[in-house]
Amino acid sequence: MSKKTQKKSSKPSKATRAKSARSVKTAPSKTRGATAAKTSKTKNRQTGNATAKASHKAPSKKLKSPSPGKSAPRPIKASKTAAKPVVEHSAPSKPSAEKPAVRHRTPSKLPAEKPAESAVRSVPASPLAEGAKAPAFSLPRDGGSTVSLDDYAGQKLVLFFYPRADTPGCTKEAIDFTRLASAFADVQTAILGVSADPLKAQESFRNKHQLSTPLASDEQHEMLEAYGAWGEKSMYGRTFHGVLRTTVLIGGDGRIVRIWRNVKVDGHADEVLAAAQAG
């Protein structure tokens, strides 16, 4: 073999060079793909492990929140809130503590009325009855003088007790007795009106209506109580003490002939006149 042929044979051919170049180029790509696949697998395994770990931890957190051990305190909170109405209920108990104070104030007004009530109760203890001796009295009358039971000794006397001067009912009653004054005089019967009004009010009452019957003032209620003409009254839902409209006919001997209580004004003076005429 010649040297030229050896040189030619020792040099690689172009095809061989191309193949070797391709093998060199492809070899790294294959190794790179293999390494990339390996790294992706390892990453997937790591992420899988991480997700497995995360998925394993996540249920543990979920299980803790709905666990029956933690749901148990909720009724306790509800019981605490349920205890609040007890506090709200205790608040209205304060007015109930004030009620005894109100109840205590109401009776405190009563002692002021007790003297008048005891005076009224003393009347039934020795009631004024027909046939009993008339209680003696001495009172100031209109005109500035005084009038007493002794002034009418030996004659009959009509005492008409009226609640208040110059009121409609009392005015009509006084006018009726004035109208029949001469008829009473014919049967030896005198007339005297009595109330708890002051003397000045009695005189104004007399002058205003031109009354001929004398009017006496009993501001201390002594005669009114003795004749049972002072007691408890009620008007428009209010209870008070005052003069009870009463009429008493006293005979010439100083004893009670007849008593009219809770008098109705209409026709009353005529009824009293008839009783005086009969007696």
C-alpha positions in Angstrom: 0.0 0.0 0.0 1.2 3.3 -0.8 1.6 6.2 1.5 -1.1 8.2 -0.2 -3.6 5.5 0.3 -2.6 5.2 4.0 -3.1 8.9 4.4 -6.5 8.7 2.7 -7.6 5.8 4.7 -6.4 7.4 8.0 -8.5 10.5 7.3 -12.2 9.9 8.1 -14.7 10.3 5.4 -17.2 13.2 5.3 -20.1 10.8 6.2 -18.2 9.5 9.1 -17.6 13.0 10.3 -21.2 13.9 9.9 -22.3 11.0 11.9 -19.9 11.6 14.6 -21.0 15.2 14.8 -24.6 14.2 15.0 -23.8 11.7 17.7 -22.0 14.4 19.6 -24.8 16.8 19.2 -27.5 14.3 20.1 -25.8 12.8 23.0 -26.0 15.8 25.1 -29.6 16.4 24.2 -30.5 12.9 25.2 -28.6 13.3 28.4 -30.2 16.6 29.0 -33.7 15.1 28.4 -32.9 12.3 30.7 -31.7 14.6 33.4 -34.6 16.9 32.8 -37.0 14.0 33.1 -35.2 12.9 36.3 -35.4 16.3 37.8 -39.0 16.6 36.8 -39.8 13.3 38.4 -37.9 14.3 41.6 -39.8 17.6 41.6 -43.0 15.8 41.1 -42.2 13.4 43.9 -41.3 16.4 46.1 -44.4 18.3 45.2 -46.4 15.1 45.6 -44.9 14.6 49.0 -45.5 18.2 49.8 -49.1 18.0 48.7 -49.5 14.7 50.5 -48.1 16.4 53.6 -50.3 19.4 53.1 -53.3 17.3 52.4 -52.6 15.4 55.5 -52.2 18.5 57.6 -55.3 20.2 56.2 -57.8 17.6 57.5 -56.1 17.8 60.9 -57.0 21.5 61.1 -60.5 20.9 59.8 -61.0 18.2 62.3 -60.0 20.4 65.2 -62.5 23.2 64.4 -65.6 21.0 64.2 -64.4 18.7 67.0 -67.1 18.1 69.7 -64.6 19.2 72.3 -64.6 22.8 71.0 -68.3 22.9 70.1 -69.2 22.2 73.8 -68.3 25.7 75.0 -70.9 27.2 72.8 -73.8 26.2 75.1 -71.8 27.7 77.9 -71.8 31.0 76.1 -75.5 30.6 75.5 -75.9 30.1 79.2 -74.0 33.2 79.9 -76.3 35.1 77.5 -79.3 33.4 79.1 -78.1 34.8 82.4 -78.6 38.3 81.1 -82.4 38.3 81.3 -81.9 37.5 85.0 -80.1 40.8 85.3 -82.8 42.6 83.3 -85.4 41.0 85.5 -83.7 42.2 88.6 -83.8 45.8 87.3 -87.7 46.1 87.6 -87.3 44.9 91.2 -86.2 48.4 92.1 -89.7 49.9 91.6 -91.1 47.1 93.8 -88.7 48.3 96.5 -90.2 51.8 96.1 -93.8 50.5 96.4 -93.6 50.2 100.2 -92.5 53.9 100.3 -95.7 54.8 98.3 -97.8 52.6 100.5 -96.2 54.3 103.5 -97.0 57.7 102.2 -100.7 57.0 101.6 -101.5 56.1 105.2 -99.5 59.2 106.3 -102.3 61.4 105.1 -104.9 59.5 107.2 -103.8 60.7 110.7 -104.9 64.3 109.7 -108.5 62.9 109.2 -108.6 60.7 112.3 -109.8 63.4 114.7 -112.8 64.1 112.4 -113.5 60.4 112.0 -113.4 59.8 115.8 -115.8 62.7 116.2 -118.2 61.1 113.7 -118.0 57.8 115.5 -118.7 59.4 118.8 -122.2 60.3 117.5 -123.5 56.7 117.2 -122.1 56.0 120.7 -125.0 58.1 122.0 -127.3 58.4 118.9 -129.7 61.3 118.7 -133.1 59.6 118.7 -136.7 60.7 118.7 -138.0 61.2 122.2 -134.4 62.0 123.5 -133.6 65.3 125.1 -132.2 67.8 122.6 -128.5 68.7 123.2 -127.9 72.2 124.4 -126.0 74.7 122.2 -125.0 78.3 122.1 -123.7 79.7 118.7 -123.1 83.1 117.1 -125.8 84.1 114.6 -126.2 86.7 111.8 -126.4 90.2 113.2 -123.6 89.6 115.8 -125.7 88.2 118.6 -125.8 84.6 120.0 -128.5 82.0 119.9 -129.1 79.1 122.3 -131.6 76.3 122.9 -132.8 78.1 126.0 -134.0 81.0 123.8 -136.8 78.7 122.4 -138.0 77.2 125.7 -141.8 76.5 125.6 -142.0 76.5 121.9 -141.2 74.1 119.1 -138.0 74.6 117.1 -137.0 73.5 113.6 -133.2 73.1 113.1 -132.2 72.7 109.5 -128.5 71.9 108.9 -127.3 72.7 105.4 -123.8 72.0 103.9 -122.8 75.4 102.6 -124.2 78.9 102.3 -125.3 80.2 98.9 -125.1 76.9 97.1 -128.1 75.9 94.9 -129.6 73.2 97.2 -129.0 75.1 100.4 -130.4 78.3 98.9 -133.6 76.6 97.8 -134.0 75.0 101.2 -133.5 78.3 103.1 -135.9 80.2 100.7 -138.6 77.5 101.2 -138.4 77.8 105.0 -138.5 81.6 104.7 -141.6 81.3 102.5 -143.4 79.1 105.1 -142.1 81.2 108.2 -145.6 82.6 108.9 -147.2 79.2 108.7 -144.7 77.8 111.2 -145.3 80.8 113.5 -149.0 80.0 113.5 -148.2 76.7 115.2 -145.7 78.2 117.7 -142.7 76.9 115.8 -139.4 78.8 115.3 -136.9 78.1 112.6 -133.1 78.2 112.8 -130.6 77.4 110.0 -127.1 76.0 111.0 -123.9 75.4 109.0 -120.2 75.4 109.4 -119.8 78.6 107.4 -118.2 81.6 109.1 -120.5 84.3 110.3 -119.6 86.7 107.5 -120.7 84.1 104.9 -124.0 83.6 106.7 -124.8 87.3 106.7 -124.0 87.6 103.0 -126.2 84.6 102.3 -129.1 86.2 104.3 -128.8 89.6 102.6 -128.4 88.2 99.1 -131.6 86.1 99.3 -133.5 88.2 101.8 -133.9 85.4 104.3 -136.1 85.9 107.4 -134.9 82.8 109.2 -131.9 83.4 111.6 -128.6 81.6 110.6 -126.1 80.3 113.1 -122.4 79.5 112.5 -120.8 76.3 114.0 -117.3 76.4 112.7 -116.0 74.0 115.4 -118.7 71.4 114.5 -119.6 70.8 118.1 -123.3 71.2 117.7 -123.3 69.6 114.3 -121.6 66.5 115.8 -124.0 66.5 118.8 -127.0 66.4 116.4 -125.4 63.8 114.1 -125.2 66.4 111.2 -121.4 66.0 110.6 -119.9 63.0 109.0 -118.2 61.5 106.0 -119.3 62.5 102.5 -118.4 61.7 98.9 -118.6 63.8 95.8 -117.2 63.2 92.3 -115.1 60.2 93.7 -113.7 62.3 96.5 -114.3 61.5 100.2 -114.3 64.2 102.8 -116.1 65.3 106.0 -118.7 67.9 106.1 -122.3 68.9 107.1 -124.9 66.2 106.4 -128.1 67.7 105.3 -130.3 67.0 108.3 -133.5 68.5 109.9 -134.6 68.1 113.6 -137.9 69.1 115.0 -137.8 69.8 118.8 -140.9 70.0 120.9 -141.9 72.6 123.4 -140.6 70.3 126.2 -137.1 70.3 124.7 -137.3 66.7 123.4 -136.8 65.4 119.9 -140.0 65.0 118.0 -138.7 63.9 114.6 -135.4 63.6 112.7 -134.9 63.8 108.9 -131.6 62.6 107.6 -130.2 62.7 104.0 -132.8 65.4 103.2 -134.0 65.9 99.6 -134.7 69.6 99.3 -137.8 69.5 97.0 -140.9 69.6 99.2 -138.9 69.1 102.4 -140.0 72.4 104.1 -143.7 71.5 103.5 -143.2 68.1 105.0 -141.6 69.6 108.2 -144.5 72.1 108.4 -147.0 69.3 108.3 -145.1 67.5 111.1 -145.1 70.7 113.2 -148.8 71.1 112.7 -149.5 67.5 113.6 -147.4 67.7 116.8 
